[in-house]
């Protein structure tokens, strides 16, 4: 772990300790996770923490997320109850959080195994929805990073449906998209070179066509995917939460 990330981890632990909270899991997300960072990019740190059980039992238990920006760091943490609720509902952000390389993980839980259960065909809806939100953002900004992220999410969904795993290197993902005939010689090439380069109306028209084609290909790959259709993870997530609340896990 580099010095900057160590400082970020220390800052998070310092803030949690003040409130008797415990860090359970932490990953580096955003542009650095995908090899899309620029010299001025901050560090997007995402993770999971646990509130003390006494707070959970309070009448007014307060927020179940922690968000702050401090210098180089943009931090968002989910309380374990909130995280497991979203995961059991097949929230793609939570599945992705568990599949990215972690900076810290508490040994009570096999996080990788937990995340693997939720690699299902249901994630096609997550990728399409996230890509759609980035597409709208790109349109309002007339391009920019959001347009690149639109392609990134569609390529990620296609890769997952075909290969059953996630890859977090954008250039490698892009190469797979070309090898599989999902995408070739489109607007992405222009935006990747310069995210601030103007995009003409004709190019936006081309983008609409590329979007529809990628969206259709995602359905094709999902329909023939060997991934399970879904996973009922309620009991697993509920058991994990109860054991953490009761402190029944044996510390390693």
N, C-alpha and C positions, 0 to 999 in steps of 0.2 A: 504494500500500500504506500502510495507516495505521501510526501509530507503534508500537502494540502488536504488530502482525504483524511489523514490521521487527525489533523486539526479539526476538521468537520465532525468526525466521530467524537472527539473529545468535547466539543461544544455541545453536541446533542446529549451526551451522557451527563454533562454538567447541569444542563437545564432539567433533565428528567430527575436527577438525584434530588434536586430542590423540592420536588413534589412527591418524592417517594415512588416514582414510576420506574419501570424497568424496560430497557431496550431489549427487544427480542430478535429483531431482524433488520438489516439495512443493506440497501443496494444503491449503486450509482446508476441513475437513469438519464434520460435526455440525450443531448447530442454526444456527450462523451461515451455513452454506452454503445452508440451506433457508428462511431468513427466520423461523426459529422460536426465535431466541435471546431470552433474558430478561436483565434488567440484571445478574444474577449468573452468567450463563453463561460458562464458560471457553472457550478457543480449542482446538478439536480439530485438531491439525496431523498430517497423514499424508503419507508420502512414501517415497522410494526412495534408497538410498545404495549406494556400492560399497566393498567392502573392498579393501585392497591385495592384489595377487596373491600376495605372499609368505605372507599369512595363509591364503589359500585352499589353498595347498600344504602347510600345516602338518598334522601328524598330528592335533592337536586344534585345530580351527579355531574353536571357540567358537560363540556364538550368531549367528543370522542375522537377528535383529531387535533394534531399539533401542527401549526403552520408558522414558519418564520423565515425571514431572509436576513442573513447576516454576512456582510462582506461578499465573499465568493460563493456563498452557499444559499441555495433555495431548498428548503426542507419541508417535507410533508410526511407526517407519520399518522398511522391509523391505530386506534386502540384495538386490541386483539378481538374483542367482541364484535366491533364494527367490521373488522377485516374478515373474520370468519363468516359473518352474515353475508357479506358481499361475495365472498368466494363460493359459498354454498349456492348462491344465486347465479353462478357462472359469470361473474363480472370479469371481463377479459383483462382489465387493468391489474386485478389481484392475481390472476394466473400468471401474467407476464412478470409481475413483481417477484414471484417465486422461481421463475425460470432464468432471470438475469443473474450473472455472477454476483455473489454477495460479499459485502465488506465485513459483515458481522452476522453470526447466527447463534442463537441460544440453543444449547444441546438438548433441551427437553423434547423437541419436536424434530422429526425427520421432514424438513421443509421441502426437499426435492421430491420425496415420495408423495407428500401431500399435494404439491402442485401437479404432479404427473396424473393424478386421478381426474383432473379437470381439463385435460387435453382431449377435447371432443369436437364433434362437428358443430356443436352449438356456437363455437367461437367464430364461425363464419359471420354471424350477425354482429359480433363485436368489431371485427375488422372492417366490415362494410360501414358500420355506423361511425367508427372513429375516422375512417377515411373520408366519409361524407362530411363530417364536421370540419375536417381540415380543408376539404375542397371548398366549402363555403367561406372559410377564413381566407383561403388563397384568393378567392374571387373578390372579397371585400378589400384585400390588400393588393390586388392585381399581381399576385405571384408570391415571391418570397419563399421562406423556409417552409411555410405551410403547404405549398404545392409539392415540394420534395417529400414532406411527410405523408402526403396523400398517396403517392406512389409507394412509399416505404410500407405503409399499412396494407395496401392491396397486395404487394409482393409477399409480405409476411404471411398474410392469410393464405395465399396460393401455396407458399412453401409448406406451411403447416398442414394443410389438407393433403398435399401430395406425399410429404415425407414424414409426417407425424411428429415433427420437432420444430423448435424455434431457432432461428439464427439471428445474431445481433451485430452483424457487420454489414453495413448498408451496401458497400461495393461488392462484397461476396454475394449478397442477396440479389443485387441487380444482375450479377453474372448468371445466377441460376435462372432469373426471369428470362434472360436472353436465350440461355441454353434450352429451356423448355418451350420456347416460342410464345411466352406470355407477353413479351414486350420487345420492340425493336425500333430504334431510331425515331423517338418521339420528342415531345416538348421537354421532358425531363433532362435531356442532354444540355439544352440551352440553360435551364435554370440551375443546374448543378455547377456549371462553370461560373455563373454570376447570379446570385439570388436577387439582386436589385435590377437586373436587366429588364427593360420594358417588354411587355408581351402584347402583341398586336391582336386585334379582333379575330383575324384569321387563325392565329395560333390558339386562341381560346376556343374557337369552334373545333379545332383539331383535338384539343384537350377533352371536350365533351365526348367526342367519339372514342377517345382512348379510355376514358372513364367507364363508359358503357361496356366497352369490350372487356376490360379487366373485370368488371363486376359480373358479367356473364361467365367469364372463365372461372371466377371464384366459385360460382354455383356448380359448374361442371366438375371441378376438382373435388368439391365437397360431396357431391352426389356419388362419386366413385371412390371416395376415400375409405380406407380401412379403419379409420378412427371410429370409436363408439359414437352412437348418436348423442348420448348424454351420460351423466353420472349423478346419481342421487347421493350427494355427500353430506346430507343433513346430520345423520347420526355420527359420522366421523368428526365433523366440525364441532358438533355439540359435545361430544365426549372430550375432545381436546380442550375446549373452553372450560368445561366443568373441572377437569383435572388441574388446569392452570389456576382457576379461581380457588380451588381447595388446596392448592400447593401439593398435589399428590404425585407429581412427577419426581422421580429420583434424579437428583443432580449428578451429572457426570463428573 
